[in-house]
Amino acid sequence: MTDHASTHPIDPSVPPSGPGCVECTQTGSWWLHLRRCAACGHIGCCDDSLNTHATKHAEATGHPIIRSYEPGEDWFWDYRRQAFVGGPTLAPPLSHPEDQGVPGPVQRVPHDWERQLQQRG
């Protein structure tokens, strides 16, 4: 069986998987910013987050293109080219809820979240 996303890295008809990072939500973690897989709608946390689930998803699935899932941002990134690329309008919603907060979700963000991000690098 051929993976449709490997030959067509953007599927504008697929809705996002939810309002937050799939893996962080499952484990009770938190994120800085969110990214949406343009092929399957998986929501993962960005590379500036502790867990970098968006990049891990791209590596595991071969889905090369993400779109920002932040309010007011509409850029796409291609991991293969390591470059911004153009893309179509995706199925809504186009971002996490504006009241969700950054970082988020607010009830799980530790008071020393900035220190934690600085220490990981």
C-alpha positions in Angstrom: 0.0 0.0 0.0 1.4 3.4 -1.0 1.2 6.3 1.5 -0.7 9.0 -0.2 1.2 11.6 1.8 4.6 10.5 0.4 3.5 11.4 -3.1 1.2 14.3 -2.2 2.6 16.0 0.9 -0.3 18.4 1.4 -3.9 17.3 1.8 -6.0 20.4 2.3 -9.2 18.3 3.1 -7.8 16.8 6.3 -8.8 18.6 9.5 -6.3 19.0 12.4 -6.1 16.3 15.0 -7.2 18.6 17.8 -6.4 21.8 19.6 -3.0 20.7 21.0 0.0 18.5 20.6 -1.2 14.9 20.4 1.7 13.4 22.3 2.0 16.1 24.9 -1.8 15.9 25.6 -1.5 12.1 26.0 1.5 12.4 28.4 0.4 15.5 30.4 3.2 17.6 29.0 3.1 21.2 27.6 4.3 23.0 24.5 5.6 26.3 23.4 4.1 26.6 19.8 2.2 24.2 17.7 2.6 22.8 14.1 0.2 21.0 11.9 1.2 18.2 9.5 0.0 19.3 6.1 -0.5 15.7 5.0 -2.5 14.1 7.9 -3.5 16.9 10.3 -1.3 15.7 13.2 -0.7 18.5 15.7 2.7 18.5 17.2 4.8 20.8 19.3 7.6 22.9 17.6 11.3 22.5 17.8 11.5 25.2 20.5 9.3 23.0 22.7 10.7 20.4 25.1 9.5 17.4 23.1 9.7 18.5 19.4 6.8 16.2 18.4 6.2 17.9 15.1 9.6 17.0 13.8 9.5 13.5 15.3 6.2 13.0 13.5 7.7 14.1 10.2 10.7 11.8 10.7 8.5 8.8 11.6 5.9 9.2 8.9 7.8 10.8 6.0 5.3 13.7 6.0 7.6 16.5 5.0 5.5 19.7 5.3 4.1 21.4 8.3 2.0 24.6 8.7 2.0 26.8 11.8 -0.9 26.1 14.0 -0.6 29.5 15.8 -3.3 32.2 15.5 -2.4 34.7 12.8 0.4 32.6 11.2 -0.1 30.9 7.8 3.4 29.7 6.8 4.4 26.3 5.7 7.8 24.6 6.3 9.3 21.8 4.2 11.7 19.6 6.3 13.2 18.1 3.1 14.3 21.5 1.7 14.7 23.1 5.1 12.8 26.1 3.7 9.5 27.9 3.8 7.1 26.9 1.0 3.7 27.9 -0.2 0.6 25.9 0.4 -3.2 25.9 0.0 -5.8 26.8 2.5 -6.2 23.9 4.8 -9.4 22.5 6.4 -10.4 24.5 9.5 -9.6 25.3 12.2 -6.4 26.9 11.1 -5.0 27.4 14.6 -5.4 26.4 18.1 -8.1 28.4 20.0 -6.8 31.9 20.7 -7.7 31.6 24.4 -5.5 28.5 24.8 -2.4 30.5 25.6 1.2 30.3 24.6 2.9 28.3 26.0 0.0 25.9 26.7 -2.1 24.4 27.9 -1.9 27.0 30.7 -2.9 24.5 33.4 0.2 22.4 32.7 2.9 25.0 32.0 5.4 25.0 34.9 6.3 28.3 36.5 9.9 27.9 35.3 9.1 27.0 31.8 11.6 29.5 30.3 14.4 28.0 32.3 13.4 24.5 31.2 13.6 25.5 27.6 16.9 27.2 28.0 18.4 24.2 29.8 17.5 21.7 27.1 19.6 23.4 24.4 
